[in-house]
């Protein structure tokens, strides 16, 4: 499963986050979540993998925006 989908999911993740290391980590996290749910055969579909990867990327980007905004606010207050 990993070998079959990793490259496709990595490409999707990289297109969202534009960073190779972050894309790798996101795809690994998706596979880890899938592994923890391995008894639930209903989620073992490529649609699940693609959707989970997209959602993980969007969550990553949302979190990164919050961190950047907080840092900007902190530095603006310091000036």
N, CA, C and O atoms as CSV, one atom per row, in Angstrom:
chain,resi,resn,atom,element,x,y,z
A,1,UNK,N,N,0.832,-1.191,0.000
A,1,UNK,CA,C,0.000,0.000,0.000
A,1,UNK,C,C,0.882,1.261,0.000
A,1,UNK,O,O,0.662,2.187,-0.781
A,2,UNK,N,N,1.873,1.275,0.884
A,2,UNK,CA,C,2.767,2.431,0.989
A,2,UNK,C,C,3.485,2.685,-0.329
A,2,UNK,O,O,3.492,3.807,-0.835
A,3,UNK,N,N,4.086,1.639,-0.879
A,3,UNK,CA,C,4.843,1.780,-2.133
A,3,UNK,C,C,3.940,2.176,-3.299
A,3,UNK,O,O,4.362,2.889,-4.209
A,4,UNK,N,N,2.713,1.714,-3.261
A,4,UNK,CA,C,1.788,1.985,-4.348
A,4,UNK,C,C,1.353,3.453,-4.382
A,4,UNK,O,O,1.198,4.022,-5.462
A,5,UNK,N,N,1.157,4.067,-3.225
A,5,UNK,CA,C,0.563,5.394,-3.155
A,5,UNK,C,C,1.510,6.506,-2.712
A,5,UNK,O,O,1.184,7.682,-2.873
A,6,UNK,N,N,2.661,6.167,-2.164
A,6,UNK,CA,C,3.512,7.199,-1.576
A,6,UNK,C,C,3.849,8.323,-2.562
A,6,UNK,O,O,3.679,9.499,-2.238
A,7,UNK,N,N,4.318,7.978,-3.745
A,7,UNK,CA,C,4.734,9.009,-4.703
A,7,UNK,C,C,3.587,9.930,-5.093
A,7,UNK,O,O,3.773,11.142,-5.200
A,8,UNK,N,N,2.403,9.363,-5.307
A,8,UNK,CA,C,1.241,10.172,-5.688
A,8,UNK,C,C,0.847,11.113,-4.552
A,8,UNK,O,O,0.570,12.291,-4.779
A,9,UNK,N,N,0.824,10.583,-3.328
A,9,UNK,CA,C,0.437,11.402,-2.184
A,9,UNK,C,C,1.490,12.467,-1.893
A,9,UNK,O,O,1.159,13.594,-1.525
A,10,UNK,N,N,2.755,12.103,-2.060
A,10,UNK,CA,C,3.835,13.068,-1.867
A,10,UNK,C,C,3.698,14.222,-2.860
A,10,UNK,O,O,3.864,15.383,-2.486
A,11,UNK,N,N,3.402,13.914,-4.098
A,11,UNK,CA,C,3.233,14.953,-5.117
A,11,UNK,C,C,2.097,15.895,-4.743
A,11,UNK,O,O,2.225,17.112,-4.879
A,12,UNK,N,N,0.990,15.336,-4.276
A,12,UNK,CA,C,-0.150,16.158,-3.854
A,12,UNK,C,C,0.254,17.054,-2.686
A,12,UNK,O,O,0.001,18.259,-2.700
A,13,UNK,N,N,0.880,16.458,-1.684
A,13,UNK,CA,C,1.276,17.219,-0.499
A,13,UNK,C,C,2.266,18.328,-0.870
A,13,UNK,O,O,2.150,19.455,-0.387
A,14,UNK,N,N,3.216,18.011,-1.711
A,14,UNK,CA,C,4.214,19.015,-2.093
A,14,UNK,C,C,3.572,20.153,-2.881
A,14,UNK,O,O,4.004,21.301,-2.771
A,15,UNK,N,N,2.562,19.852,-3.661
A,15,UNK,CA,C,1.890,20.908,-4.419
A,15,UNK,C,C,1.145,21.868,-3.479
A,15,UNK,O,O,0.963,23.040,-3.809
A,16,UNK,N,N,0.721,21.379,-2.324
A,16,UNK,CA,C,0.050,22.243,-1.348
A,16,UNK,C,C,1.052,23.010,-0.494
A,16,UNK,O,O,0.947,24.230,-0.365
A,17,UNK,N,N,2.018,22.313,0.088
A,17,UNK,CA,C,2.876,22.945,1.094
A,17,UNK,C,C,4.173,23.511,0.519
A,17,UNK,O,O,4.840,24.305,1.183
A,18,UNK,N,N,4.536,23.124,-0.686
A,18,UNK,CA,C,5.712,23.644,-1.382
A,18,UNK,C,C,7.020,23.461,-0.602
A,18,UNK,O,O,7.929,24.289,-0.674
A,19,UNK,N,N,7.085,22.364,0.135
A,19,UNK,CA,C,8.296,22.065,0.898
A,19,UNK,C,C,8.439,20.552,0.944
A,19,UNK,O,O,7.514,19.852,1.358
A,20,UNK,N,N,9.582,20.048,0.527
A,20,UNK,CA,C,9.783,18.604,0.414
A,20,UNK,C,C,9.695,17.892,1.760
A,20,UNK,O,O,9.023,16.867,1.878
A,21,UNK,N,N,10.368,18.427,2.770
A,21,UNK,CA,C,10.370,17.765,4.075
A,21,UNK,C,C,8.982,17.772,4.720
A,21,UNK,O,O,8.558,16.774,5.302
A,22,UNK,N,N,8.286,18.892,4.614
A,22,UNK,CA,C,6.938,18.952,5.179
A,22,UNK,C,C,5.992,18.007,4.438
A,22,UNK,O,O,5.137,17.371,5.055
A,23,UNK,N,N,6.143,17.915,3.127
A,23,UNK,CA,C,5.313,16.999,2.337
A,23,UNK,C,C,5.563,15.552,2.746
A,23,UNK,O,O,4.622,14.771,2.885
A,24,UNK,N,N,6.831,15.197,2.937
A,24,UNK,CA,C,7.158,13.839,3.377
A,24,UNK,C,C,6.529,13.535,4.733
A,24,UNK,O,O,5.961,12.462,4.939
A,25,UNK,N,N,6.636,14.481,5.647
A,25,UNK,CA,C,6.091,14.279,6.980
A,25,UNK,C,C,4.567,14.142,6.961
A,25,UNK,O,O,4.001,13.321,7.684
A,26,UNK,N,N,3.922,14.937,6.142
A,26,UNK,CA,C,2.469,14.864,6.033
A,26,UNK,C,C,2.038,13.498,5.516
A,26,UNK,O,O,1.120,12.884,6.061
A,27,UNK,N,N,2.696,13.023,4.468
A,27,UNK,CA,C,2.331,11.715,3.899
A,27,UNK,C,C,2.605,10.599,4.903
A,27,UNK,O,O,1.805,9.672,5.027
A,28,UNK,N,N,3.711,10.675,5.611
A,28,UNK,CA,C,3.999,9.672,6.639
A,28,UNK,C,C,2.929,9.683,7.728
A,28,UNK,O,O,2.515,8.625,8.204
A,29,UNK,N,N,2.481,10.872,8.121
A,29,UNK,CA,C,1.425,10.967,9.130
A,29,UNK,C,C,0.123,10.343,8.645
A,29,UNK,O,O,-0.577,9.675,9.406
A,30,UNK,N,N,-0.195,10.564,7.380
A,30,UNK,CA,C,-1.414,9.965,6.813
A,30,UNK,C,C,-1.321,8.445,6.873
A,30,UNK,O,O,-2.286,7.780,7.250
A,31,UNK,N,N,-0.176,7.893,6.508
A,31,UNK,CA,C,-0.016,6.441,6.564
A,31,UNK,C,C,-0.028,5.920,7.999
A,31,UNK,O,O,-0.530,4.826,8.257
A,32,UNK,N,N,0.510,6.680,8.915
A,32,UNK,CA,C,0.474,6.256,10.328
A,32,UNK,C,C,-0.962,6.223,10.842
A,32,UNK,O,O,-1.347,5.296,11.555
A,33,UNK,N,N,-1.752,7.231,10.482
A,33,UNK,CA,C,-3.163,7.237,10.894
A,33,UNK,C,C,-3.899,6.053,10.274
A,33,UNK,O,O,-4.730,5.419,10.925
A,34,UNK,N,N,-3.592,5.765,9.033
A,34,UNK,CA,C,-4.203,4.614,8.373
A,34,UNK,C,C,-3.797,3.324,9.072
A,34,UNK,O,O,-4.627,2.435,9.264
A,35,UNK,N,N,-2.532,3.215,9.450
A,35,UNK,CA,C,-2.039,2.021,10.128
A,35,UNK,C,C,-2.760,1.814,11.462
A,35,UNK,O,O,-3.099,0.688,11.826
A,36,UNK,N,N,-2.986,2.898,12.173
A,36,UNK,CA,C,-3.676,2.792,13.464
A,36,UNK,C,C,-5.146,2.389,13.293
A,36,UNK,O,O,-5.782,1.909,14.231
A,37,UNK,N,N,-5.661,2.590,12.102
A,37,UNK,CA,C,-7.052,2.207,11.808
A,37,UNK,C,C,-7.118,0.993,10.884
A,37,UNK,O,O,-8.111,0.800,10.184
A,38,UNK,N,N,-6.083,0.188,10.880
A,38,UNK,CA,C,-5.981,-0.903,9.905
A,38,UNK,C,C,-7.110,-1.922,9.991
A,38,UNK,O,O,-7.365,-2.640,9.023
A,39,UNK,N,N,-7.790,-1.997,11.133
A,39,UNK,CA,C,-8.894,-2.947,11.259
A,39,UNK,C,C,-10.157,-2.460,10.549
A,39,UNK,O,O,-11.052,-3.252,10.258
A,40,UNK,N,N,-10.227,-1.182,10.277
A,40,UNK,CA,C,-11.384,-0.614,9.599
A,40,UNK,C,C,-11.135,-0.644,8.094
A,40,UNK,O,O,-10.578,0.302,7.537
A,41,UNK,N,N,-11.537,-1.706,7.449
A,41,UNK,CA,C,-11.249,-1.911,6.021
A,41,UNK,C,C,-11.978,-0.910,5.126
A,41,UNK,O,O,-11.606,-0.738,3.965
A,42,UNK,N,N,-13.010,-0.249,5.652
A,42,UNK,CA,C,-13.765,0.704,4.844
A,42,UNK,C,C,-12.909,1.893,4.411
A,42,UNK,O,O,-13.189,2.503,3.379
A,43,UNK,N,N,-11.885,2.231,5.169
A,43,UNK,CA,C,-11.087,3.403,4.829
A,43,UNK,C,C,-9.906,3.078,3.921
A,43,UNK,O,O,-9.181,3.987,3.517
A,44,UNK,N,N,-9.700,1.832,3.598
A,44,UNK,CA,C,-8.569,1.438,2.763
A,44,UNK,C,C,-8.880,1.675,1.286
A,44,UNK,O,O,-8.905,0.734,0.493
A,45,UNK,N,N,-9.108,2.890,0.934
A,45,UNK,CA,C,-9.366,3.219,-0.468
A,45,UNK,C,C,-8.454,4.359,-0.887
A,45,UNK,O,O,-7.963,5.122,-0.055
A,46,UNK,N,N,-8.240,4.460,-2.171
A,46,UNK,CA,C,-7.405,5.566,-2.635
A,46,UNK,C,C,-8.087,6.908,-2.406
A,46,UNK,O,O,-7.409,7.909,-2.173
A,47,UNK,N,N,-9.429,6.950,-2.467
A,47,UNK,CA,C,-10.142,8.198,-2.188
A,47,UNK,C,C,-9.863,8.668,-0.772
A,47,UNK,O,O,-9.666,9.860,-0.536
A,48,UNK,N,N,-9.845,7.736,0.170
A,48,UNK,CA,C,-9.537,8.100,1.555
A,48,UNK,C,C,-8.131,8.671,1.641
A,48,UNK,O,O,-7.926,9.709,2.271
A,49,UNK,N,N,-7.172,8.022,1.028
A,49,UNK,CA,C,-5.784,8.475,1.098
A,49,UNK,C,C,-5.609,9.867,0.493
A,49,UNK,O,O,-4.923,10.712,1.067
A,50,UNK,N,N,-6.220,10.104,-0.648
A,50,UNK,CA,C,-6.092,11.406,-1.290
A,50,UNK,C,C,-6.786,12.491,-0.469
A,50,UNK,O,O,-6.247,13.586,-0.307
A,51,UNK,N,N,-7.963,12.195,0.041
A,51,UNK,CA,C,-8.697,13.167,0.854
A,51,UNK,C,C,-7.969,13.434,2.169
A,51,UNK,O,O,-7.867,14.582,2.601
A,52,UNK,N,N,-7.470,12.388,2.799
A,52,UNK,CA,C,-6.742,12.555,4.063
A,52,UNK,C,C,-5.473,13.377,3.846
A,52,UNK,O,O,-5.121,14.197,4.693
A,53,UNK,N,N,-4.790,13.172,2.734
A,53,UNK,CA,C,-3.583,13.936,2.435
A,53,UNK,C,C,-3.924,15.403,2.197
A,53,UNK,O,O,-3.258,16.294,2.724
A,54,UNK,N,N,-4.950,15.648,1.413
A,54,UNK,CA,C,-5.368,17.030,1.160
A,54,UNK,C,C,-5.747,17.723,2.466
A,54,UNK,O,O,-5.326,18.854,2.710
A,55,UNK,N,N,-6.537,17.056,3.305
A,55,UNK,CA,C,-6.955,17.648,4.577
A,55,UNK,C,C,-5.775,17.883,5.503
A,55,UNK,O,O,-5.724,18.899,6.196
A,56,UNK,N,N,-4.834,16.963,5.526
A,56,UNK,CA,C,-3.633,17.139,6.359
A,56,UNK,C,C,-2.835,18.350,5.879
A,56,UNK,O,O,-2.295,19.098,6.694
A,57,UNK,N,N,-2.760,18.546,4.580
A,57,UNK,CA,C,-2.055,19.716,4.035
A,57,UNK,C,C,-2.759,21.011,4.412
A,57,UNK,O,O,-2.114,21.984,4.803
A,58,UNK,N,N,-4.070,21.023,4.296
A,58,UNK,CA,C,-4.826,22.223,4.649
A,58,UNK,C,C,-4.689,22.534,6.137
A,58,UNK,O,O,-4.564,23.697,6.520
A,59,UNK,N,N,-4.712,21.508,6.968
A,59,UNK,CA,C,-4.509,21.716,8.409
A,59,UNK,C,C,-3.115,22.253,8.690
A,59,UNK,O,O,-2.946,23.143,9.523
A,60,UNK,N,N,-2.121,21.720,8.003
A,60,UNK,CA,C,-0.741,22.190,8.156
A,60,UNK,C,C,-0.644,23.672,7.783
A,60,UNK,O,O,-0.050,24.466,8.512
A,61,UNK,N,N,-1.234,24.033,6.639
A,61,UNK,CA,C,-1.160,25.418,6.183
A,61,UNK,C,C,-1.897,26.359,7.138
A,61,UNK,O,O,-1.440,27.473,7.393
A,62,UNK,N,N,-3.023,25.913,7.656
A,62,UNK,CA,C,-3.770,26.732,8.614
A,62,UNK,C,C,-2.942,26.946,9.880
A,62,UNK,O,O,-2.876,28.060,10.399
A,63,UNK,N,N,-2.320,25.893,10.372
A,63,UNK,CA,C,-1.486,25.996,11.565
A,63,UNK,C,C,-0.289,26.911,11.306
A,63,UNK,O,O,0.053,27.739,12.150
A,64,UNK,N,N,0.336,26.767,10.163
A,64,UNK,CA,C,1.492,27.598,9.828
A,64,UNK,C,C,1.101,29.072,9.768
A,64,UNK,O,O,1.863,29.937,10.201
A,65,UNK,N,N,-0.089,29.358,9.231
A,65,UNK,CA,C,-0.562,30.741,9.165
A,65,UNK,C,C,-0.752,31.305,10.565
A,65,UNK,O,O,-0.398,32.456,10.821
A,66,UNK,N,N,-1.301,30.517,11.467
A,66,UNK,CA,C,-1.500,30.970,12.845
A,66,UNK,C,C,-0.158,31.279,13.494
A,66,UNK,O,O,-0.013,32.304,14.159
A,67,UNK,N,N,0.806,30.417,13.310
A,67,UNK,CA,C,2.138,30.626,13.892
A,67,UNK,C,C,2.774,31.885,13.334
A,67,UNK,O,O,3.339,32.680,14.086
A,68,UNK,N,N,2.691,32.078,12.028
A,68,UNK,CA,C,3.284,33.262,11.397
A,68,UNK,C,C,2.577,34.525,11.883
A,68,UNK,O,O,3.231,35.526,12.174
A,69,UNK,N,N,1.259,34.486,11.974
A,69,UNK,CA,C,0.509,35.656,12.453
A,69,UNK,C,C,0.882,36.007,13.888
A,69,UNK,O,O,1.044,37.183,14.215
A,70,UNK,N,N,1.019,35.005,14.742
A,70,UNK,CA,C,1.416,35.262,16.123
A,70,UNK,C,C,2.810,35.860,16.197
A,70,UNK,O,O,3.054,36.770,16.990
A,71,UNK,N,N,3.724,35.364,15.383
A,71,UNK,CA,C,5.081,35.896,15.365
A,71,UNK,C,C,5.081,37.341,14.887
A,71,UNK,O,O,5.784,38.180,15.450
A,72,UNK,N,N,4.301,37.638,13.857
A,72,UNK,CA,C,4.216,39.020,13.361
A,72,UNK,C,C,3.664,39.952,14.436
A,72,UNK,O,O,4.193,41.041,14.657
A,73,UNK,N,N,2.610,39.520,15.093
A,73,UNK,CA,C,2.015,40.340,16.148
A,73,UNK,C,C,3.014,40.586,17.263
A,73,UNK,O,O,3.095,41.698,17.785
A,74,UNK,N,N,3.764,39.585,17.630
A,74,UNK,CA,C,4.763,39.727,18.690
A,74,UNK,C,C,5.827,40.741,18.287
A,74,UNK,O,O,6.175,41.627,19.067
A,75,UNK,N,N,6.341,40.610,17.071
A,75,UNK,CA,C,7.401,41.515,16.628
A,75,UNK,C,C,6.868,42.929,16.395
A,75,UNK,O,O,7.591,43.900,16.620
A,76,UNK,N,N,5.631,43.059,15.954
A,76,UNK,CA,C,5.041,44.393,15.787
A,76,UNK,C,C,4.920,45.103,17.127
A,76,UNK,O,O,5.144,46.311,17.215
A,77,UNK,N,N,4.570,44.364,18.163
A,77,UNK,CA,C,4.447,44.950,19.503
A,77,UNK,C,C,5.806,45.351,20.062
A,77,UNK,O,O,5.900,46.287,20.857
A,78,UNK,N,N,6.860,44.647,19.651
A,78,UNK,CA,C,8.197,44.954,20.134
A,78,UNK,C,C,8.759,46.242,19.529
A,78,UNK,O,O,9.622,46.893,20.118
A,79,UNK,N,N,8.262,46.592,18.360
A,79,UNK,CA,C,8.761,47.795,17.690
A,79,UNK,C,C,8.049,48.972,18.206
A,79,UNK,O,O,8.316,50.094,17.774
